[in-house]
Structures are given as C-alpha cells and as structure tokens.
Amino acid sequence: MLRNVLLGIGALGLVLAVGLLVVGLYEPGLHLLIGSGVLTAGVGLERWRYARSLTSREGRWLPTGERFVDPTTYQLTDVYYNPDTGERDYRPAEDDDRRIGP
C-alpha cells in the first residue's frame, strides 16, 4: 500500500516537473524532476535490492543456533549459514510447527 502511494507521488512529481519545464520554470522544474526521479527510482529498486537472493540450498549449510519467531508467519525460524558463500537462510523450525500470535 505504502509502496503504491510513494510510486504515485513520484509519478505525479515527474509529470508536474515536466509541466514546469515546458512553461519555462527551469529551476523548480529541475529540482522537482530530480527529487521525484530519486523517489520513484528508490521505491522501484527497493523491491529488487532486498529480494531474497538465495539461489540454492545445495552446499554446506550449517545451523547457527539462532532462532526467532518470524513476524510475518509467526513460526519459529532457524537460521542457517553457508561458509562458502556467506549466505544466510531462514527456515521454519522442523521440531516446532506451532503458530504463535493471533
């Protein structure tokens, strides 16, 4: 929801910036164009940047001993680490499938 609102604000800002540039108001138009462009690009790239990049569970995965309750699924989660690649993987705990929360 917030992502869509921010994308809408960024798109509106880009349209207004082009309008300001067309009527000859170059300084405010340029500032709005840059600001709106950064907002739109930042929101657009955020999903790509923080997407789960784990490609395979093959390799040497070692449990770290860390456990936490996932705030989205309310499941107990184990953390695994691959020392060859430095990747971390978050897996539902196999010995505890209870749900905690609402």
Beta strands, then each sheet from edge to edge (+ up, - down):
strand 1: 62-69
strand 2: 76-81
strand 3: 88-92
sheet 1: 1+ 2- 3+
end
